[in-house]
Amino acid sequence: MKRIQIRTFIATALMLLFLGSCTEILDEQPRSIYEPSFFKTEKGVYGGLTSMYAHLRYIYGQAYYYNTTVTGTDEATYGQSADNNFKDMDLSGVGSITSTSSRTDALWGAAFLNINTASGIIENAAEVGISPALIAEARFFRAFDYFALTQTFGGVPLDLGSGELRFNINPVRTSVRNTVPEVYTKAIFPDLLTAVNDLPEVGRVKGGVTKTVARLYLSKAYLTYAWWLQNPNNIPTYPEANRTDPDGHDAAWYFQQAYNIATEGIENPGTFSLQNTYYDVNLGQNDRNSEILLYADHTETSEFYNASSLTYSNGAAPENFAGWMMTWNYTNIRSGGVSSVQREAAQPLGRPWTRMCPTINVIKNTFADKTNDSRYDGTFTTVYRGNWNKVKVVPPLPATLTNANDLTVNPGDAILTFLNEDNPAVVYSNTTGNIGAGVLPGRADYVINPSGISRVVYPGLWKLGVYRTDNDGTLGQPNAASTRPFSIAKFSEFYFIAAEAAVKGATVKGGKSARELINVIRARAGKWRWNNAGNTAKIEDNSAVLTAATPAVIDINYILAERSREYYAEGYRWYDLIRTQKWEELAGSYQICGTAYGDHTPVTVTRTIDKHHYLRPIPQGQLDAMVMSAADKAAYQNPGY
């Protein structure tokens, strides 16, 4: 199968002015309006389908939207260089979420444009003789976008100007929001059920959607809707609606369907499978592997197909620059006065922005077991190694440098290490290594305890790090956006969805109880083949230890903790916490040190998470674009904003 060559983003005529009507587009034949007749041609259908894969890049890997899914949860807080885009999301008193600062506008604009394209294909493609499998791709993406929108904003419009779920080509400056049950039962579930039925087992192209992908989203939608119907903590919805299902089912029925579909996905994987080790899931050299069900694609082979430069970045969609946000300015480390860790286009390093950072709680609690469980090592860069030899200057930099305790270090040696456990013998100095690090007797590397990480110095996010094949022994192109695909969905989530549904009361199959399902993931987490911290092979199997440690009876909090270990900082967390209504309980406070180099004094920060925060505000650009009364606009906006 050939890999999708994404080169268009078709901006169909969604004249509700959903934030994207004037967006600059890349297309061999630029168009601003696609009339129905265009989708009655084979070329039009294929162009529309290609645009659906392309639209993913305007959402996933877009760092400001990424921030809204991670910052403010129990996974991350704002970093030292954060602006209000990041501080507002933290809900810790340094800002507040508003209709202009919540960068979920990235989702709103791209999703509705794509929904309209999908409707154009669904309505017209049959007349061209296009197969149901191709039309099912459009149905999948329409459901995919509506699912993301409804989780984020509550009920959203099904009528974009020409009727519910109809292709719109007419300028419309008003809008009416449907309720959450209406969006699920009229759009999300019917489209996904059709997609499961009509999509192939093997993708039309590499990265193309399949039955397995559709099953994952159908099971996840059933699970999410079941929680919404149950509403254990009385979280309000908007537009207001009774917590009853138009199709007459209760929450228990939907939890059972989530379990059934998820286990069906496990039993019928098609071309997908779990990777043997957690390290391999996120390894740059192993991108687009068998575990990745859906991704926003990029490439280093062509700026045209990458839709962005290969040498510099504008810091905007459709670039993949999310990985920069949790990368601190490691280039400030000094060894004998020399910047010993240079900015490099390599997975442990990359471009530093210091906009987001992990909390101390993440390092000490979420990833408490750093010995048996490989996921901490497969998530973070905890050892920064010297690479000054790759700087091409005349005369060259010294072959060796002086580091901690006046000891000599060579290229490739550890310059700074974040310790796995607090060591009371660490001595900090405001000037150590130029970043206020610590030292331990006899060690040539500077060190920092887990309780000493701060908003300015912290372990970087290895799993989203850049990967290039064209460095040729140099530092490469670290200022370019990442050319790696941004992973959106993984086969492993079937196990979590089924386990969560089982905990919520679904009747289970033999061998697939909640504990047994979670233990499949934990067993894999115990298998090592490489140690990032040591930069060396590590053949070790701790599966038995990890599975034995799993509680006999697991609850939702345990599943959420496992999900965080598995998907840390990948953009899942806010949705996990609002689905289960555990946001305030699990993320209401956190510990972190300050914004100054050398500050290693933890402080406890309290967040104010109100019930209205469980929905994001409708973007201000949407409200400004509509010709409606002030009262109607106020009613259109979610309460509290």
Disulfide bonds with the S-S distance in Angstrom:
none
